[in-house]
């Protein structure tokens, strides 16, 4: 996944923004569908309510007509005509006009259902979104209801003319087969109407609920995708950012603590991966510079062996160990015989070459565990760990002989040199390295006095 962090998080941001936009769009769609569903259900209720009002008004007229012909109470006749006038828009329509209205007393009607502007039932129906077929059925029912009203009014006239209740035919008329047939003629179109409205609106409602279910599923799917993207972002954040940064932090701490070997891990080739690569490039450069500085600080620039300072740092550690563990330790000091004469004869450049030559010959003769350093000028010093004085004298003789028979080649000239060597070993009474060096230096002085090109030990 070697993708740049900026690019990755740009993609993640775009993806999350796109999903949130789609979620908002789905919510907007859900709002539209639910609003349309609520509107459809409201229209269905209002259309059914108006149809029911037509049916109820027919039933109320029947109830008032039958009550009047039996009781001859003028209030029933008065209410009968009020129902017709309200339905036809000739009198004010009561608020929330329902079937229960005429079962209430006039006083309660006035309080609970205050009168409003006149509005015919037919005009109210025309405001609703009926289909042509549905409106046709309602008009058919209204016409049949008006026909039934004529039959009921005929019963009123017969009832008022008859003085003898036994001879009154109005009651029989309102319970006749003809009357019930007329009543059926009113209800049948309403029943057909209600079936048509339910069928038409039911499909709309079913479709709306299906859309709502689909939208909810789409929203849930979008949220799942969004969660997956977020989990992916967290995973990548852990793999591409947190883990590399934690590793880089530990590497910096290790570097600050001067740990030499810091394991290098490879991460992605993104911005943080480049930072890690740059850190190790910087570390390598610093290590190289430090090594150069260390060499400059501990190495003699001419002979490339330890200098005096480095020798004492190392040799003091060996002396401490020798004193604590009672381990043998010896020191040799070498000096080139008549080195001034060599410089005067062949020049200082040749003198430097001879010093380099000597250092090479001695180093090839010594063990890897021996510490060899330039002590100063043409003097060199050797520390021999785990070496007795007799063994040190043997090593010194070997060095002296090797130097004596190995010439230095300079411009096709073989220059032979000899060296004098003084040696000494650690004694229990020694309290410092300098005491051993001092004895070795005296032994060197003794070798020079005794004719040079020899080894003396003390």
Secondary structure, DSSP 8 states (H G I E B T S, - for coil): ----HHHHHHHHHHHHHHHHHHHHHHHHHHHHHHHHHHHHHHHHHHHHHHHHHHHHHHHHHHHHHHHHHHH--HHHHHHHHHHHHHHHTSSEEETT--GGGGGS-HHHHHHHS-EEEE--HHHHHHTS---HHHHHHHHHHHHHHHHHHHHHHHHHHHHHH--SGGG--HHHHTTSHHHHHHHHHHHHHHHHHHHHHHHHHHHHHHHHHHHHHHHHHHHHHHHHHHHHHHHHHHHHIIIIIIHHHHHHHHHHHHHHTT-S--------SSHHHHHHHHHHHHHHHHHHHHHHHHHHHHB-TTT-SB-HHHHHHHHHHHHHHHHHHT--EEEEEEEETTHHHHHHHH-HHHHHHHHHHHHHHHHHHS-TTSEEEEEETTEEEEEEET--HHHHHHHHHHHHHHHHH--EEETTEEE---EEEEEEE--TT--SHHHHHHHHHHHHHHHHHTTSSSEEE-
